[in-house]
Amino acid sequence: MLSKAFRKAAEFAKATPITSACRKLVSSFSGVPTEPADAVVIGAGVVGLAVARELALKGRDVLVVEAASTFGSGTSSRNSEVIHAGIYYPLQSLKAVLCVKGKELLYKYCSDRGIPHKQLGKLIVATRASEISKLEQILKSGTENGIEDLRMMEGSLAMEMEPELHCIKALLSPSSGIVDSHTFMLSLVGEAENLGTAFSYNSVVIGGQVEGNSLHLQISESKDLKNHAGESALQPQLLIIPKLVINSAGLSAIHLAKRFQGLEHRFIPESYFARGCYFTLSNSKSPFSHLIYPIPEDGGLGVHVTLDLNGQVKFGPDVEWIDDVDDISSYLNRFDYSVNSDRSSRFYSEIRKYFPNLRDGSLEPGYSGIRPKLSGQGQLPSDFVIQGENIHGIPGLVNLFGIESPGLTSSLAIAEYIVSNFYK
């Protein structure tokens, strides 16, 4: 059976005239019900939820299609829950602009609604002389991005603030913090629903086809996709013909875009995936009151110290480049999220550079997440990619590619950016 939202759509479709623009597509899927729609957001991660809410605030009739049984079950629930300041990113990049703006919006949103969060501040530390120049570059980058409260300090002062810390120099970012990402997403869902947004979970957009001036979406139930043997072409159970489509599918966004017939592949970037594992500190009071970050590494920000709102300490993520998966596996989030306890040996060595008193045996496997990246190992970091009709020529379609960190911090700003730039 189709989900509730799509059962209603299928019933409505029986009385919905088929326009000449969609006749070719419908004829290729004989007997499949169709329904027109206003705005469809693909993916109920934190960015998709923020976009759905923003569209609904502007009076659009929104449908969110999510393959999982609930919201935020992918990258959005497998991260550090850090509110980033916008320090590391190139001047005028989308990551820089949207992170700085998003931080302001997120703090205000959480304060206004009582969502648990805390402005802890962050210390980015140099533990050897060769890292000082990199720390100075980070300060320069953050200042250029409009962050006015950054402060460089000698290691002795930083170690007065954090007695368990070892460093020779540190950069203080007072506006960095942490947030309860689940409660934040729950609030976005509630507001979107109160504004009339419909959510269809356990439903997958498996492809689409450009017909006339619109992208027609092919929808299946997740359970049927799980049972698909791969010997035959995927067949949809419903065709939706929306005015607006936001591809916010996260880890599967690029795979999905490649199944949009009529979207030229030259507009679709290469995809890379990096797993990041976290380890927690067992049976110990937190040794730190600030977030502690080393100098960034290839593919990430280094194995850093994050505190959750209960005071538990977690270290990570590291960076493990993994092979691409097939499109169906990406739709269903079939990534390996296991944490190999053997990886702790690298964690001990990395953490002890700034936390030398870390005891043997004190790290326990935590959880892992997958970063949807647009640059591979050894390549320069990529910016967010937000494509509208001005790039690919398809009216109403916006593709979001490579929305990794600082996606959580930037989510509200990304939503405002999309609506103001593409859906005026």
Secondary structure by P-SEA (a helix, b strand, c coil): cccaaaaaaaaaaaaccccccaaaaaaaaccbbbbbbcbbbccccaaaaaaaaaaaaaccbbbbbbcccccccccccccccccccccccccccaaaaaaaaaaaaaaaaaaacccccccbbbbbccccccaaaaaaaaaaaaaaaccccbbbbcaaaaaaacccccccbbbbbccccccaaaaaaaaaaaaaaaabbbbbccccccbbbbcccbbbbbbbbaaaaaaccccccccccbbbbccbbbcccccaaaaaaaaccccccccccbbbbbbbbbbbbcccccccccbbbcccccccccbbbbbcccbbbbbccbbbbbccccaaaaaaccccccccccaaaaaaaaaacccccccccccccccccccccccccccccccbbbbcccccccccbbbbcccccccccaaaaaaaaaaacccc
